[in-house]
Amino acid sequence: MEVTTNAGETTNTKGAALLASATVVTGLIAGVYYAFACAVMLGLGASGDRTFIEAMQNINTKIENPVFFMSFFGAVALPAWALRRFWSDRRLRLWIGAALGLYMIGLLTTMGINIPLNNDLAAAGNPAKIADPAAVRAHFEATWNTWNIARAVLSTAAAACLARAMLWNRT
């Protein structure tokens, strides 16, 4: 369905809604990574080793829920759908493709670095029974934080590319 705006511009409302949804869901994931980088991990960083480990184990368990997964994987599915939808428009294809590529690099980072670190932390077991919690934390914290910041930057850049595509779609 095409709609003519007051400025005389024509836009496809279904395509615009798809791009807006892709932008929002990608921005939500960027916000999760950002919140971890500038608040959650700083707060946990001020905690003792056992508290840090227990809190991260709990977060890693609880984040695996349908709402998070819909956003996390929606940030792949919706831009991919938008890319297919707007394939014939070179400008949109480039911005949406860049967004999808950036987000996919972050997704691969998550799967290749952050999740294995989360699994190592879970395998350490009950924090009260870990012989050397400082070593467990040291194995996890700095590397996880570094790559979380990378995910935040990549996801934010992906959301910005999608926002730019939304602007191009109006012209």
Order of alpha helices (4+ residues) and beta strands (2+ residues): beta-beta-alpha-alpha-alpha-alpha-alpha-alpha-alpha
